[in-house]
Protein backbone atom coordinates (compact mmCIF):
# COMPACT_ATOMS: atom_id res chain seq x y z
CA UNK A 1 0.00 0.00 0.00
CA UNK A 2 1.21 3.49 -0.80
CA UNK A 3 2.14 5.82 2.02
CA UNK A 4 -0.56 8.45 2.60
CA UNK A 5 -0.27 11.78 4.40
CA UNK A 6 -3.12 14.26 4.84
CA UNK A 7 -2.15 17.84 5.64
CA UNK A 8 -4.97 19.37 7.67
CA UNK A 9 -6.04 22.22 9.90
CA UNK A 10 -8.33 21.89 12.90
CA UNK A 11 -11.45 23.69 11.66
CA UNK A 12 -11.40 22.45 8.05
CA UNK A 13 -14.60 20.65 6.97
CA UNK A 14 -12.94 19.31 3.81
CA UNK A 15 -10.08 17.91 5.90
CA UNK A 16 -12.59 16.11 8.13
CA UNK A 17 -14.39 14.73 5.05
CA UNK A 18 -11.10 13.40 3.70
CA UNK A 19 -10.25 11.71 7.00
CA UNK A 20 -13.75 10.18 7.21
CA UNK A 21 -13.34 8.87 3.65
CA UNK A 22 -10.07 7.10 4.49
CA UNK A 23 -11.43 5.85 7.82
CA UNK A 24 -14.57 4.43 6.17
CA UNK A 25 -12.39 2.48 3.73
CA UNK A 26 -10.06 1.40 6.57
CA UNK A 27 -7.10 2.99 4.80
CA UNK A 28 -4.21 3.95 7.07
CA UNK A 29 -2.85 7.48 6.76
CA UNK A 30 -0.67 9.92 8.66
CA UNK A 31 -2.30 13.22 9.60
CA UNK A 32 -0.07 16.28 9.64
CA UNK A 33 -1.51 19.44 11.23
CA UNK A 34 -0.25 22.50 9.35
CA UNK A 35 -0.65 24.51 12.55
CA UNK A 36 2.44 22.81 14.02
CA UNK A 37 6.00 23.84 13.11
CA UNK A 38 6.72 20.46 11.49
CA UNK A 39 3.42 20.46 9.62
CA UNK A 40 3.95 24.01 8.39
CA UNK A 41 7.41 23.08 7.08
CA UNK A 42 6.22 19.91 5.29
CA UNK A 43 3.20 21.72 3.82
CA UNK A 44 5.37 24.56 2.51
CA UNK A 45 7.83 22.09 0.97
CA UNK A 46 4.98 20.79 -1.19
CA UNK A 47 4.32 24.30 -2.48
CA UNK A 48 0.84 24.11 -1.00
CA UNK A 49 -1.21 27.04 0.25
CA UNK A 50 -4.52 25.53 1.35
CA UNK A 51 -5.76 22.39 3.03
CA UNK A 52 -6.42 19.58 2.72
CA UNK A 53 -3.42 18.41 0.76
CA UNK A 54 -3.28 14.65 0.34
CA UNK A 55 -0.03 12.95 -0.58
CA UNK A 56 -0.42 9.40 -1.90
CA UNK A 57 2.95 7.90 -2.73
CA UNK A 58 4.57 10.54 -4.96
CA UNK A 59 1.26 12.08 -6.08
CA UNK A 60 0.06 15.28 -4.39
CA UNK A 61 -3.64 16.22 -4.45
CA UNK A 62 -4.72 19.74 -3.54
CA UNK A 63 -8.19 19.63 -2.04
CA UNK A 64 -10.37 16.58 -1.47
CA UNK A 65 -12.08 14.67 -4.26
CA UNK A 66 -13.03 11.04 -3.58
CA UNK A 67 -12.69 10.28 -7.29
CA UNK A 68 -9.16 11.76 -7.48
CA UNK A 69 -8.14 9.88 -4.34
CA UNK A 70 -9.42 6.57 -5.75
CA UNK A 71 -7.50 7.16 -8.99
CA UNK A 72 -4.30 8.01 -7.08
CA UNK A 73 -4.65 4.85 -5.00
CA UNK A 74 -4.97 2.71 -8.15
CA UNK A 75 -2.11 4.25 -10.13
Buried (B, 14 or more C-beta within 10 A) or exposed (E): EEEBBBBBBEEBEBBBEBBEBBEEEEBEBEBBBBEEEEBBEBBEEEEBEEBBBBBBEEBBBBEBBEEBBEEBBEE
